[in-house]
Amino acid sequence: MTVSDIGEAGLLERVFPRLPESRVTLLGPGDDAALVAVRGGRVVATTDVLVEGRHFRQDWSSPRDVGRKAAAQNLADVAAMGGIGTALLIGLALPGDTETAWVDAFYDGLREECELVGAGVVGGDLVRTDHGITIAVTALGSMRGREPVTRSGAKPGDVVAIAGRVGWSAAGLAVLSRGFRTPRALVDAHRFPVVPYAAGPAAADLGATAMCDVSDGLVADLRAIAVASGVSIEITTDVLEVTPQMRDAATALGVDPVRWLLDGGEDHALIASFPAGTELPAPWLTLGRVVRGRGVYVDGQPSSDQGFDHFR
């Protein structure tokens, strides 16, 4: 049996029971980020790895784009807990023939994204590799007195809402995969996401009962909340915008743009559930509701989408 046979979820089911426990763990594996007790407070911690050829291509993305993307996908996980990113550690594996200009631009992009939330880069590691660039990022964050918003708190009767955009990165990937470089807005969305960082802490302040960022696809990540919370989630596609650029690209490529909205990942929008009657400020838009049952329903139909899986 291989990891491809069981997929990412099956692999995690085998890994989690083998992990050592710690007395400082307040919230362990299974959410967007962990919560660790430290003297005088708590720290949010999360990590991600980007592999050249898997998560980015140098002929599609500039080093600045890669730097921004590396920071964004980790800082988004902190925001999805209701926290604020404070520090990053960067592990960077480089082939020996990597141009120093690439490294300079990568860290410039990293800095630009960190500045959006006021985070700093506090350390890391540099190593040589013979198999393409690999980037490992660990993000630390602060709850600033808030309780973390996990995936497991959604309750029947809650409303489900979204902040940020979905489908843009998937549309950009489809365009790039066909050898095109326009529409530029879609291509740029795949190169690095636009994350609604402030919406995460705001959701926590509004009493959000569950939250997650959209990294694997809207339906897939809604399902993660539904499974963790033991509920069913019903959404409508009315508030999900198919932009003119998406529509034109979809027509040219012969695809349904709604699939980008529902299945596409890496936009790092935030999805959350809130108690009924909560007045949601911009950029939050009501998407649906939490009900009793299991699974995710889109426009009244059960969705079988499994989302992105690293091993399948």
Order of alpha helices (4+ residues) and beta strands (2+ residues): alpha-beta-beta-beta-alpha-beta-alpha-beta-beta-beta-alpha-alpha-alpha-beta-alpha-beta-alpha-alpha-beta-beta-beta-beta
